[in-house]
């Protein structure tokens, strides 16, 4: 069996996360991610947790992709707690993930859902 959406037949895209986000994604606490220059679209997805020693890939969905100017990204739009320092948020995106991202970058807020909280339905073969 391949990684395809059974309704549309569209292949599932792969979305990579840092291993530190595994527990939050599995529990449903993390429902979004901010990305720059990644080709992510609505539809079926496989969430991969890079370098995690035990995490299996999770199947899920990208339920929305919203585009914002980084300079105008609000905590609400980024699905962050009210009062989040968005200047620091942007700085952390650069430090941890996108060192080449300019001040005037256009970013995507990617909304995700797993629907099974830790039980991957991916085949093991």
Buried (B, 14 or more C-beta within 10 A) or exposed (E): EEBEEEEEEEEBBEBEBEBEBBBEBBEEEBBBBBBBEBEBEEBBBBBBBEEBEEBBBBBBBBBEBBEBEBEEBEBEBBBBEEEBEBEEBBEEBBEEBBEEBEEEBBBBBBBBBBEEEBEBEEEEE
